[in-house]
Amino acid sequence: MRMLKMRGVRNVLLASGTLSPIQAFTFNMGLNFGAILENEHALKQVPVLTSIVTRGKHGGLVGSFQNRKNIEYVSDVGESLIRVMETTPQGVLVFFSSYSQMDELVEVWKKTKRGASDSSETFWEKMEKTKKIAVEPRAKEQLAAIRLRYTQGVSEPHGAALLAVCRGKVSEGIDFCDAESRAVIIVGIPYPPIHDERVVLKKMYLDDLMGRNDLTNERQSSRDWYQMEAFRAVNQAIGRVLRHKNDFGTVVLIDTRYASAKPEMFPKWLRNTISRCDSNNCALKTARFFKERGHLIENSKSEYIKKQAKTCKSFRQVKSQSASNPKDDITDITLEDMFSPANMIIEKKEKIEPRPIKYESSSSSVFSLPTNEDELKVKKWEQENDSQTNVSSSSDLNKRKYKAETPGHSSGQHEVSGSEPPKKKKMVLLTRETLPEKYQNALNIPTSELTKGMSLDNQKQFVATLKGYKATTMEWQEVFQRLHQIFIPDRPDLFISCSNILRSEDKMKYIRKSLGMKINY
């Protein structure tokens, strides 16, 4: 950073580089700044590849409101996304102009096939094959579950993609670094809603100022302000791609209108990285960019797991089980803790034999359990989406997969191999064809239902079991036995539902053992 020697300076305001265009920022602040300095990036060579995709297979990519329902435009955008997802490792952030635009495009992608053949897969099916897809919810309380789905997917071999909205909950205020933001894709230009009352009043105010004869004050036209507001949202989203000096990634702007924008609309550090291309060349350049950094990507995979493990370190510590109030036993247990990627790789402890648990008497019957409603909403959405596909197809797209490591396989179960490295243990799948319908129904029961009508003694036993499992002092076999005593024979459906609170590799084993014992209802 350049150092300026200035006399008489009393205040210095340091602003983010994503606040470009800076002239609009200073004008809206309404302050007279004595000097303005806009620096280059701290790095001499910015490790970012920025591509403006101007054309697709069918023509120019203009994401105007009138063109949003054009099937050729929607198909070209979908194909461009797929090509970038295929060539980008780990995490991809995709930002749309608005929730309505995102919803409309996703709906069409789910119905539209990529090729002319009836057997061809849809755009959405191809995206789900390429990346684990998560979609930003409108409701704030659902964001934690969606972000958890995304972070889990990032650590998987093919990575994940998070579909979000500019000016939304994801584009500002959340730190996606390294593996979580290898690519930032922006579809269209996020202009403010033109009929919004605040937008209309702001434009009227600026037009009124422009009509005055006073030439002493700086002015800004309503058109310039409207465009600058859109690019400020774009720059905020772009800022997700580079979070520290060792970070790197690509930025893809899918709209031909970006090519005609003034350079000062973008952050100064980004301007020299921008090039124009069609969707095919964009995919080629993206693949080359990450191929040159293959060793860095491999290193970041292990670093990402370590980072997640460090974040969840407190969750793996053994907690005291001598709380006087049953409510206190589960205060710090959440589903996010249970399904954390770091918890999935915890080293297994030696098997602990079932042991009696002594409880202190308590007159309090207050009990609370975190629910899995957010996860079920996501699951319901996935199932509704899956139900639209051809259930008779042998494609894995229509299968709900439950995975677990197993040293071998038994008859009647499906074995998956080939794509897995030979040293890895084989994977066993339970699909909709192999898992009984009653089990599927039980897995959809909200966690909040588990303790309804449960006696206080069983509540204590239940909470203590969860705590022991969370602290990794209790294996899933013991969890199975303890929960079996609580729920069988009265509520076998809730016993199956309890598998939702286990880590993914244990959940499968829990369900398999339930099937083996022929637990039914």
N, C-alpha and C positions, 0 to 999 in steps of 0.2 A: 504494500500500500504506500502511495506517495505521502510524503510528509510536507505539510505546508507550514511556513513560518509566518504567522499573522499577528499583527499588533492590535491591541484593543479588543480582542475576541473574548467575550464573556460566556458564551454558550455555544456548544457544538452538538448538533443533532445527527446521530448515526441512524441511518435508515436501511432497510432490507433492499437488496438488489432486485427483488421481485416487484418493487413498487413502480417500475417503469410503466408508462412514460413519466419521467420525473417532473416535467413541466406541468403536467396535469395535477400531480400530487401537490406541488407547491402552490398552484393556483387555488386548489380546493382548501388548502390549509388557511389561506387568507393572510399569510404572513409575508413580510418583505425580508427575504434571506439575503444577507450581504454577499455571500459567495456560495456557490453550489459546485460540488466536486462529485463526479460519477466515475468511479474507478473500474479498471479491468478486474478480472478475477485474481485472487491471490496466487493461483497456479499459472505458470507461464503458458502451459498447454492444457486447456480445459478438456478432460477426458469424457466429452459428451459428443455424440453424433446426432445432429438435428436434421430431420428430413421433412420437407413440405411435399406431401403427396398431392399432386395436382390432377392426376388422371388414373382411372381404373380401366377395367376391361371394356366397358361400354362408353366411356367418355369422361368429360370433366367432372370433378367431385365438388359440387357446389351445395353446401349444406344449408340452404335457405329454408325457411318455413314452408314455402310453396313446393320445394323439391323433396321434402321429407318423406312423402308417401310414394315417390317415384321408385318403382321396383328395381329399375336399373341402378339408380343411385344407392338404394339400400343394399343391393347385392354387391356392388363394388366396394362399399364400406365394409361389409361383412368379410369379403374376400381379402381386403387389405389387412383387416385385423387378424385373420387367420394366418396370413403369411408372416406377419410380424411375430405373432405368438409362437409359431413354429420355429423361428430362428432366434428367439430370445430365451435364455435360460432363466430359471427361478421365477421371480415375481414380475408381473406386468400390471400397471395401473392404467385403466382406460377411463377417460373423463368425457362426459357428454355435456351438451349445453344446458339441458334441463331434465327433470325426471320424466316429463311427458315424452321428450325425444328418445330417451333411453328405453322407456317402456314400449313405445311404438316400434322401434327398431328391433328390440328383442322379440317382440311378438311376431314380427314378420320373419325373422331369422329362424324361429322355431317351426314355421310352416313352409318356408321356401327351400327347395332342394338346390344344391350347388350345380348339379348337372341336369341334362335333359332326361336321363333315364329315371324310370319310376323307382328303381332300386337304390338310387343315389341318396346319400345322407343329406340332412338339412345343414344349413350353416351353423345352427346352434349345436347340433350333434357333433359336428367337426370341432367346434370350439371346446366342447366338453371332453373330447378325445385328446385335444392338444394341451389343455390346461384345466386345472380344477377351478371352476367358475364360482365366484361369489358376487352378489349384487348388493350395492348399498341400499339399505332400507330407508323408507321415509320416516319411520318412527325411530326416535333417538334411542329408546330403550332396547331396540333390537340390534344396535350397531355392534355391541360387544360380541355377540354370537357370530355375526357375519365376519367381523375382523378375525375372530378365532379360526373360523373356517379357512380364511385366506392364509393366515400365518402357518397353519398346519399344511396347507397345500404347497406353500413355498418350499418346504423342506422335503417334499416328495420328488421323485425323479423328474417328472415333467413340469413341475412348478405349478403356479396358480395365476389367475387373472382376477382382478377386482374391478368390477364395473361401477363407476361412481359418477358424481355430478359436480361440475364446476360451481363454486360458491357453496358446496354442500358440506357435509360433516367430515368428509375424507380429504378434500382438496386443501384444506387449511387447518392447521393446528395439530395434525397427527404426523409424527416423525416416521416416515418410511425410508429406511436407509439400507445400503448394501443390497442383500439378496431380495429385499421386499420391494425394490423399485429399480429393476434393471432397465425397464422401459416405461416411459410415460407417453401415452397416446391420447390425443385430444381430437374428438370428432366434432367438426363444425366450429363455429365461433360463438361463444356464450354471451350474446348480447342480452342486456337486461330486458325483462318482459315489457314490451312497448306500451301496453295498456295499463300497466301498474300505476296506481295513483301517484306514488312518489316519483316515478320516472316522468310522468306527464307534467307534474308541477315543476320538477327540476328543469326540464326542457323549456317550459314556459318562462321560468325565471331567467335562464340564460339568453333566450331570445329577446326578452325585454331589455336586458342589459346591452345586448348588441344593437338595439334600436335607438339607444340614447346617443346624444351628441357629445357626451363627455369622453374626451380622448386621453385623459390623464391616467386612467386606470386600465390595467390589463384585462382583456376579455377572452372569453372562450365560447365558441359557438355550441349550440346544443348537439349538433352533429358530431363535432370533435369529442365532446364529453361522452356521448353515447358510445362511440368507438373505443375511447380510452378505457371506459369502464369494462368493456368486454375483454380488452387485452390485459387489463390488470388481473382479471380472473384467470386468464390463460397463464400469465406469468406466475401466479401463485401455484397453479397446478404444476407447471414446469419445475418449480423449485423443489418438488418431491424427488427429483432424479439425482441430485447431487447434494449430499448432506455433510461431507467432510472431505479432506484432501485425498484420501485413498479411495473414495467412492467413484463409480463410473456408471454410465448408462446411455441410453438413446432417448431422444424425443422425436415423436412422429406426429405431425400436424396434418390431419386428413381433411383438407379443404383448400381448393385452389385460390381462395380469397386471401390466404396468408401470403401468397407470392407477391401480391400487389401492395402489401402493408409497408409502411415506412419502417426503416431499420430501428428508429428510436422507439418504436412500439415494443421492442423486445429488450430484455436486460442487456447491458453492454457486454457482459462476459459471454453471452450466448451468440452474439451476432456473427462472429467469425466461424461458427460451427454450422451455419445454416446452408443447406443446398436444396434444390428443387429436383423432383424425380417423379416417375410414375410408381405404381404399386409394386411392379416386378423389380425395378431397380432398387427400390427401398428395401425389399426383402434381401436382395443380394448384398447391399451395403451393410445391412444389419447383421447378417450372418458373418461377413468378413470382420466386422468390428468385434464381435464376441469371440470369434475364432482366434484373433490376435491376443485375446486376454483369457484364453482357456485356463492357464495355470492359476490366474487370479480367481477365477470362478470356482475352481476346485477347492482352493484354499478357503474361499468364503463359505462353502457348504459346511465345512466342519466348524468354522467360526460362528456360523449362524446357530447351529445346534448348541454350541457352548454358551452363546449369548442367551438363548432361551432357557438353558439349564440354570444359568446364573440368576435370571429373573425369577425362576421358580424355586430357588434354593430354600427360601423360607417355608415353602409348601411341603418340602420333603423332611423337615426337621420333626423329630418326635415331640409330640405335644403331651402335656400332662392330661391324664384322664380322671383327675380327681375334682372336677368342677362340681360345685354345689347345686347348680341349676342346670337342668337338661338343656335349656336354651343356650347356655354358654358353651356347651360341647360342640356346637356346630356353627358358631358365630363366624369363624374364618374359613368355612368350607363353601366353595362355590363350584358350579359346574365348569367354569373356566379353569379352576385349579385342576380338576379331575382330568380334563381333556387337553391340558397344556402339552405342546410338543415335547417339552423337556421331561414331563412326567412319563411320556411314552418310552423314553430311552433309559429310564432309571434301572440300574443294575438290580437283578433279582436277589433277594435275601434268601437265606436258608429257610426251608419250610418250617413253619412254627405250628406245633400241635395245638389243637383247640384247648382253650383254658377257660376256666370260669372267671367271670368278672364280678367283682363286688362293687356295689353301689351304696353311696350314702343316701339315707332316706331324705326325701324332699317332698314338701307339701305342694310344690308348684307343679302345675300341669301345663305350663306354657311351653310350647314347642314350635319351632319354625324350621323349615327346610327350603333351601333354594330350589327353584323350579327350573324345568327345562322347556318352558313354553316357547322361548325364542328358538331353541333348536328344533322343536317340533314344527314351528311355522315354516322354517327353512325346509325341513324334511317334507312337509305337506306340499310345499311349492314344488319340490323336486319330483314328488310322486305324481302330482297333477300334470307336470310337464312330461314325465315318462309315460303317463297314461295316454298321451296323444300320439305316441309312436306305435308302430305295428308290433303288438305283443307276441305275435307268432314268429317274429324274426329271430334268428339264432344269434343276432349281434349282441355283443356285451353291453350295448347302449341301453338295452331295456332291463338290465339286471341290477338289482340292489346288492352291492358286494359287501360281505362281511369278511374281513381278512384277519388271519392270525398265523403266527409262526408255529409250525408243528414239525416234529422230527420225522414224521412219516405220514401215511394216509391209510384210511380204512375203506372198506367196500361201501359203495353207495355214496361216496363223496367225490367231488370233482377235484382233479389235480391240475394245477396251472404251473407251467414251466416254460422254458424256451427263452423268454425275454429276460429272465432273472439270471444273474451271474451264477455259475455252477457251484460256487462255494456257499451260496445262500441257501437257507432252508426253503423247502417248497411252501407254496401258499395254498390254502384250502378255501374254497368259496362256498358260501351259502347264497343261493339266488332266490328269486321269487318262485322259481320252479321247485326248489328243494326245501325251502323253509315253509312249514305249515302256515296257513292263513291265520290261525288263532295266535301263533307266535308274532306274526306281523302286526296284528291288532294290539297285542300286549305291548309291543315295543313302542307303540304310539301313545301309550298312557302317560300323561304328564307326571313328572316326579312329585308334584304337590299332592297327588292322590295317594302316595304310598303310606302316609301316616294317618289318613282319615280313618277314624274309628279304631285306631290302634291303642292298646292299653299303655299305661305309663311305663310299665316294666319293659314292654317290647320297644317302646320309644327309646328308652335308655340303651337297651341292647343294640338297637338299630344305629343310633348315633355313635356309640362306642365302636361299632364295627366299621362305620365309615371313617372314623378318625384313625383307627388302626391301619386301614387300607391306604388312606391318604398319606400317612406317615411312613408307609412302606414297611411297617413292622408286621403286617399281616398279608399272607398270600391269598390269591383269589379262591383257592380251594377252601380255606377256612371261612372266607366271606360267604362262599356258596353254602357251607354247612350251617353257619349262623343264621343266614337269611332263610334257609330252608325251614329251620325250627320256628321262625317267626310267621312265615306266610303259608306254609303247607300244613294241613290240606285246605284251609279255608279260602285263601286267595292266591291260587297258582298263577293267575294272570299278573298280579302285582309282583310275584316272585320273578317272572320272566322280565317284567319291566325294569326290575332293579339292575339288569345288565347295562342299562343306559348310563349308570353312574360309574362304571368301571372304565379303565383305560382300554383303548381299542383292541390291543392284543389279548387282553383278559376277557373282554366282552364276548369275543368269538368262542373262547374256551368255555365260558359260562353257558352260552347257548348250546354248544355241542353236548356238554354234560347233561343239560336239561333234556335235550332230545334223547340222549342215551338212556336216561332214567325214565323216559316216556312220561314226563310231567305234562299232563294235558288237563283240559277242563271243558 
